[in-house]
Amino acid sequence: MPPQNKVGMKKGIHPEEYRMVVFKDMSNGHAFICRSCANTQETMKWEDGNEYPLIKLEISSKSHPFYTGKLQLIDTAGRVDKFRNRYKRHIKEGEVTEGSESTENTEGTAE
């Protein structure tokens, strides 16, 4: 028996400007095409000879460590260094943490 209250999508809240858009991963050059309503001023010529709007990505499934199985560090803005510099002030003097570049000898200190 079919449901009596058939509810569809709400009217007037979904964009209607869906079109084919090229998404390009700038870290490795991988590109794919799909429908989107994202705004962009740039365009790119696709394999079929047509020109489509272009959305540039920093990371995609072809470069993300979860999907590739490899740990790739993409640090375009020095984010890791900024984090380390901010974190330095929270480390107690003489304390050595895993991965720190401290050359101090901490043997003989018991807690």
C-alpha positions as CSV (number, residue, x, y, z in Angstrom):
1,M,0.0,0.0,0.0
2,P,1.6,3.4,-1.0
3,P,2.1,6.0,1.7
4,Q,-0.7,8.6,2.0
5,N,1.4,11.6,2.9
6,K,3.9,11.9,0.0
7,V,6.2,14.8,0.8
8,G,8.4,16.2,-1.9
9,M,11.2,18.7,-1.8
10,K,10.4,22.2,-0.5
11,K,9.7,24.7,-3.2
12,G,11.8,27.8,-3.8
13,I,14.9,26.8,-1.7
14,H,16.9,24.8,-4.1
15,P,19.1,26.5,-6.8
16,E,18.1,26.0,-10.4
17,E,21.3,27.1,-12.1
18,Y,22.9,23.6,-12.1
19,R,25.4,23.2,-14.9
20,M,28.4,21.1,-15.8
21,V,31.5,22.4,-13.9
22,V,35.2,21.2,-14.0
23,F,36.8,20.7,-10.6
24,K,40.6,20.6,-10.7
25,D,43.0,19.5,-7.9
26,M,45.8,22.1,-8.0
27,S,48.2,19.9,-6.0
28,N,48.4,17.1,-8.7
29,G,46.4,18.3,-11.7
30,H,43.6,15.8,-11.5
31,A,40.4,17.1,-12.9
32,F,36.8,15.8,-13.0
33,I,33.5,17.2,-14.3
34,C,30.1,17.1,-12.6
35,R,27.0,19.2,-12.1
36,S,27.2,22.2,-9.7
37,C,25.8,25.6,-9.1
38,A,29.1,27.0,-7.6
39,N,30.0,30.5,-8.9
40,T,33.3,31.1,-10.7
41,Q,34.8,33.5,-13.2
42,E,37.4,31.0,-14.6
43,T,36.8,28.5,-17.4
44,M,38.6,25.5,-18.7
45,K,38.5,23.6,-22.0
46,W,37.5,20.0,-21.2
47,E,38.3,16.7,-23.1
48,D,35.2,16.9,-25.2
49,G,36.2,20.3,-26.6
50,N,33.7,22.4,-24.7
51,E,34.6,25.1,-22.3
52,Y,33.2,24.8,-18.7
53,P,33.4,26.8,-15.5
54,L,36.5,25.9,-13.4
55,I,36.6,25.4,-9.6
56,K,40.1,25.0,-8.2
57,L,40.6,22.6,-5.3
58,E,43.5,22.4,-2.8
59,I,42.8,18.7,-2.2
60,S,40.7,16.0,-3.7
61,S,40.3,12.2,-3.5
62,K,43.4,11.8,-5.6
63,S,45.6,13.7,-3.1
64,H,43.9,13.1,0.2
65,P,45.8,10.7,2.5
66,F,42.6,8.8,3.5
67,Y,41.9,7.8,-0.1
68,T,45.5,7.4,-1.3
69,G,46.8,5.5,1.7
70,K,49.9,7.7,1.7
71,L,50.7,10.5,4.1
72,Q,51.3,13.6,1.9
73,L,51.9,16.9,3.7
74,I,50.5,19.8,1.7
75,D,51.5,22.9,3.6
76,T,50.8,25.8,1.2
77,A,50.7,28.5,3.8
78,G,53.1,27.3,6.5
79,R,50.3,26.2,8.7
80,V,52.4,23.5,10.4
81,D,55.2,26.0,11.3
82,K,52.6,28.5,12.6
83,F,51.1,25.8,14.8
84,R,54.5,24.7,16.2
85,N,55.4,28.3,17.0
86,R,52.2,28.9,18.9
87,Y,52.5,25.6,20.7
88,K,56.1,26.3,21.9
89,R,55.0,28.5,24.7
90,H,52.8,25.8,26.2
91,I,55.7,23.3,26.5
92,K,57.4,23.4,29.8
93,E,61.1,24.2,29.7
94,G,63.2,21.0,29.4
95,E,60.2,18.8,28.5
96,V,60.7,16.7,25.4
97,T,57.7,15.7,23.4
98,E,57.5,13.1,20.6
99,G,58.7,14.7,17.4
100,S,60.3,17.7,19.0
101,E,63.7,18.8,17.8
102,S,65.1,19.4,21.3
103,T,68.7,18.3,21.8
104,E,68.6,18.5,25.6
105,N,69.4,15.4,27.6
106,T,66.4,14.6,29.8
107,E,67.8,11.4,31.4
108,G,68.0,11.4,35.1
109,T,64.9,13.4,35.6
110,A,62.3,11.5,37.6
111,E,58.7,12.5,38.2
